Amino acid sequence: MDLMITTPCGQIRGCEGPFPGTVAFKGIRYATAGRWEYPQQVTGWDGIYDATAYGSASYQPRAFYNEEENLKKVFYYNEFRKGETYTYSEDCLFLNVFVPASAKEGDKLPVLFYIHGGGFTGGCGNEKHFDGPVWPAKGVIGVTINYRLGPLGFVCLPQLTEEAGHCGNYGLYDQMTAMKWVRDNISAFGGNPDNVTIMGQSAGGMSVQQHCLSPLTDGLFAKAVLSSGGGVSKMLSAAPAEKQYDFWLAAMKNAGCETLEQFRAISPEKLFEVWQQTKKEVKGGGCFPCMDGEFVVSSGVDLLAAGKQKQISYMAGVTSEDMMPPILFGMAKDWCAAQKQPSYLWYFDRQLPGDKNGAWHSSDLWYWFGTLDNCWRPMTEKDRALSDEMVTRLCNFAKNGDPNGEGLVRWEPCTAEHKKSLRLGEKDTHMGNPNKLKMIWTMLTNKAVGEQKRTGSASRSFFNMGE
């Protein structure tokens, strides 16, 4: 592929990708949005768009302090961000496209569209583990995105409902708009807009879940992958937007604002400060999806029971030292078993070299992305072989909905009659479910490396990931 191509939006210039034989188009603006306004898709630009550097990430708590000085968050910093530099802004609606160098318009290559996690309050699409997926080497185009986080992405106020007819979920609408941009433009990169697989982990997996249940995303993707956040439960269901009103009205008061206009005008740092302050005073002040009546129309439990999920194939799974492993694994298993299309369950238990933290929450991302060379850990040939297998299975799934292939152990679909998972990690790959009692013991005793704080509430702790 040429470093400069012509898209429906205009000409765009990329750069050589991180892997030989790949091209990267970084920091493409896919939408614009004012504070607590729903995004407007970018449909054109003047001149040649310079897509050779990553765009800004959403403001998030770590934007306002030095991570090296906050020991509560040092694990994920050392793992994924140490030595890196990130810029933060409210102007953060950017995506990145990674393609084979040989790709050209008309090739109709499958597309993997990835949504990062981070508790809906942290992260970006170009941390070390996402920086250059190896998927193009397998004939699959990769897309990573940024979206609005924390109080920029998930505020709920009655004034906003009066203004737009509904409120909240701005970050989810950002993700959906990025999908629409990909649908309208990916052909120019050699991709197939009718064969997009969306994937996410943790809060990204929960985001994918919401897209799979939303009436607004029909036709935007063909398959989905949910890691450490897929499936539905009453514990993790979205609450009505109205239940967030009292919290955010209190935050407005703490900010010294009497009107929505004043609240919109405070600095991002002040906004995050009053959000954290108000969390200490008023219950229910998280930043996560709400039931807004438009994007999220009902609880996931009810929608699944009514068969309202996308009728597509899924992959879903967890890690052995995950957050709440028996709960997340049970959700993923029940989700896959409820589908009419073939769906595949995994359990990842590779005890990563370099420390004794095991297969912690997010550890599998190094392997799914094939970015082990970006990691500080003394990866072995076993790790590289496992990663190559996982990338191959993921890319096979992106191509045709089936993760199986020549030379691979047969991965049987998870069904209501046969709820089995593929075991990936310490032993040779095989079908079989993990020990439930062991997962429960892990949940009760695991120190959950990377977690900011322990609150005694599993669901609350899960939503706090990434703050």
Phi, psi and omega in degrees: 000139175294153177288343175238126180230170178247124178251171174301338178276341183136187180284148181214139181247126178254202181213170177296140181281172182289339177253145177304139178080019177232156176235140180241136172243107190253150171064040178278123178286117181260345181198167172232155179195137169281171182299126180057036169243149179284145190291149174248122183297139173283129181241359179182161176212163179268144176072200181262123181283127179273105182248054182248001179216147181294148178276173181294147171272162175297145168307145180203167185309320184290349178291344188247013176207169178271113184301327181297340181262001180247093187293341180294338184242016190292332184298304181294328176298309180297326184284315193242343190229349185303131180084355181265158176237131180234146173254147184234143183196159168288336176274084192229012187273078183235151174226165182231140182236128180243124188227156171296143181298336182274355185292147176212160180303134182101350181289334179055051177285148176294157185233132171254120184249113189253135177248118184288158175264197181127031176065020185062013182231354182210173176099173174198174186275006182225031169293170191306319185286344178259352191281082177097068177300148182278359184308319180303332177294341177259010178084023181235130177282137178250141176229130171237154187223161165250152176210166185289139187238164174057219181292346174284333186253347191216026176290144174231120180219144178299328179295325178289324176295319177298325183286316188243354183093343175197170182214170178085177174060026180301323178295322177293321177295325175301311180302315180296321180293325174298320176298320179295321178298317178298315178305320186275343188234344191292338178301326180294337179268002182096006184268166179252108181296344179267002179225063178256130174251123177267145184217145176201160181231142181059238177298332174293321175294322176293326175295313177304318179304315181295322177295325180287344180253352186273139175287348185275347187253012180303134176084000183268343179206160187249340181208168181212147178233127185235115183247123175052045179174012180263156182100173184234152174200156177296328183295326184249021180284148176289140177265158176303145181304325183300332180290346178267349186304310185302319180298311186284334171292323175294322177296319176303315181296317178297332178278356181075026183252136177257341182232159176299322179300318179293319181295323178293337188269349181290159183291154176304319180299317178295321180298314179292326179295314182288330175299311180295321179296315184292330177300331180282343188251330187230133179286156173080031185254041178281168175245093181204171186303147177237166175275101186260356180082355180240296178278309177255109190259345180195178179289151179299322180300313182291320181295319178294318179299328180271000180070030184270002177287162176299133181272075184225176176274148183229153161239139180208148179182182184218178174250159187291328176253038182290175165291127177047055188305318181292328180288311181294321179294318178298320178297314180297318181296313181294325179296310181298319183292339182274354187274151176276330178272152180305129181224149196232130184252137177232161174221118186255121182230025177296123177276099190301137179292155176110338175199186183247032182270357175071211180264074185288166179305119180095351185298330183290346183296324176307321187279318179296325181274343182069032185252033183302331180291344177276353188264147180285345189287150179282073182298143183254176175298327176300316179295319181292322177293320178296316179298316180299321178295315182294318177298317180299315180295317180297316181290324174300317179297318179297327182286314189217010178081007181230116183281001181276161180188174182300132177083000181256143173301137183297123177262107182280141176298151175272123182232172179299329181273330184227087183269070181248154181244163172269125179270120181241124175148250190293312180266172175303144182303132181201163175277138178159144182271150178288165178285118184295320180297321178296320178296320178296317178299319177299317180297323184281335187242343185295135181282357174050064181305141180095340181288137185289316185209153176254126186243356183087355180241118183299316182291320179297317179298320181298316180290340181279353181302129173096353180292000000 
